[in-house]
Amino acid sequence: MPSHNYFTYSIGKKQITAVTGLGLVGFTATHLAGNLLILVGADAFNAYGHALVSNPLIYLAEAILLGMFVLHIAMAATLTAQNIAARGRRYYIKNRSGRGETIASMTMPYTGTILLVFIILHLINFKYGAHYETTVDGVVMRDLFRLVVEYFANPLYVAWYVFSMIALGLHTGHGLQSSLQTWGLNHPKYTPKVKMVSVAYGVLVALGYSGLAIYCYFLN
Ligand code: HEM
């Protein structure tokens, strides 16, 4: 007899996808807020990055973040595979409009895949990229500002970021409302407002990150 546990049931997978998705929404919001220090200047941005990596809790935060990414992708991918197996690929792709589905909801697996590629390249380029140094108020630290600005000197990289951030906006704009509904926020009175706030959040995040990439391009 097959053993069934929380993870093998669709509802468990949906709930894990939802809670990790909300955690990742929280991360994208704080990461954007931190990155906006680029607008303040090199010292502010570098000092912020240095404060983050100097805090011993960063290892715990990174482990939790990685765990959320892995669980989110694993659960969402198996749910998608189960849906395709149950209904057939053609149905999955074509016959969903007219049932209240949007471009964002129908493309979740595709925008998610773009974001996975984006994150891997992003970590290679920035987190594990060139290690320039600078001194702020007498403290030697990594010059992430220089790395980021140099990276966006290439218009192709700016275009790749804008493209990926459209995927991020679509993915979070739908994912946020879907997560909240999984957790019971489903009421005729509130659902339209939840949808509106989620879409607005997706647009804001996409514009914020894309705007920063374009701003850095013009700093060159
Ligand atoms: C203009 C856009 C962005 C800029 C300038 C930017 C900048 C950076 C930089 C400089 C780092 C390295 C930090 C360090 O090693 O101390 C970093 C790390 C990271 N970024 Fe971004 N980022 C951007 C967009 C994004 C987006 C859209 C996501 C996710 C969807 C993201 C996810 C991450 C993750 C997961 C890390 C690793 C965090 C860690 O390990 O502590 N970034 N980013």
Residues whose N, C-alpha, C, O or C-beta is under 5 A from the ligand:
A	BS01	HEM	N35 G49 E62 F126 K127 L144 V148 Y209 L212 A213
